[in-house]
Amino acid sequence: MHRLKIFSFDVIYLFCIVSFVFIPLTLNGKDLQFQFSLILFEKLVYIIQQQFFPNAISNIDFSSDTVALNILLLILFLSSIVLISVLHLFKIKLTILRKLFFNISPYYIGLILLKYGLDKIALQQFSSPEANILYTPFGYLEKDILFWSTVGTSKFYNIALGTIEIIASAFLFFRKTRLLGFCFAIGIVLNILIINLGFDISVKTLSAFLLVVILFNLYPFIKPLYSLFIQNKLVQLGYNTNKLPLLYHNVIKICVLVLIIGFVSYPYLMGIFKNDEYSMPIFNNAYKVEGDSKNYKRIFFHKNNYIIFQTDKDEMIDYHYELDTLKKRLILQDYQRHQFEVTYEIGTTGKIKLLMNKNLILNLMPIVWQNLPALKDGLHYTIDEIK
């Protein structure tokens, strides 16, 4: 039984380490490790996917919750079992493997928490909802969009949650506070996993993997934590002593921390990300259709170059568009890549006339949607203040 436990733990340690290497993380708009993973595993993953999951997305990008990523994780897990079996067969000691896991995983979890913590504080992860979302009836929204948009309306919640994630990451970067950091992290990541499952948000695989990593870091402290919190005993928790036998350990640690913090904070320090403001050089984000609308009641211009038509039945029809200011036209493209042109005229009061075709002209009046109740910041300490 003891040997089986050691074998199982060694498999998990190796699986986590190779997953750190091969699971692509999207940071600062770049998919880290993606090309490396693609070169090594694309053909094998594609063969398995075609054989057992013919309806899966053919473009293999190893993004979270894709069949391709789950196949990759299965390959890594089975490979870990085989390799650990061989190493145990030849009675090779794996002390260095355990030390690698306990030294790398805190920085891995800390990097992710730091990145998403900064994103929340900068209002980049849960951005304020666009006008088309705000004017979509509640029941028409998918659960993931509904959750994402609701959280995006609260700057206070984003900043508070982001601050907690950054504090947890800071604790993880130092051995003496690492246990406290993992206690923070398990609450954060478990909550994220529950949200992803409850609202069908497509980061379930990655969040579940992060939870596994955290749990195995906390496992050596289960007994003292149980004694402390359940039995109310005075215990000395200590910290993990699996220190790598590296020369200049502190110098290496400082360099790693500088690289992590510099890489994650670079976009904000250099002003790459714009603040959470809506800026349209020509069009407002939302318009009301006046007169003979042919069943259209609103039109929205999304900041990612989408035009969205809202019908009288609250159906949303969207097209990607390219703006041609010289000829005053929009080149619209649907999801089947069919294109057609729409010309426009802008009045002095901000009104727009869209010439859809010879028989359909839409007169658009700008909507001041920024004053909607969902976007108002405010805090009522007592119900007496609510009117």
Secondary structure, DSSP 8 states (H G I E B T S, - for coil): -HHHHHHHHHHHHHHHHHHHHHS-EEETTEEETHHHHHHHHHHHHHHHHHHH-TTS-SS----TT-HHHHHHHHHHHHHHHHHHHHHHHTT---HHHHHHHHHHHHHHHHHHHHHHHHHHHTT-SS----HHHHTS-GGGS-HHHHHHHHHHT-HHHHHHHHHHHHHHHHHHTSGGGHHHHHHHHHHHHHHHHHHHHHTT-S-HHHHHHHHHHHHHHHGGGHHHHHHHHTS---------------TTHHHHHHHHHHHHHHHHHHHHHTT-S--S----SS--SEEEEESS-TTEEEEEEETTTEEEEEETT--EEEEEEEEETTTTEEEEE-TT--EEEEEEEE-TTS-EEEEEETTEEEEEEE--GGGSGGG-----SSGGG--
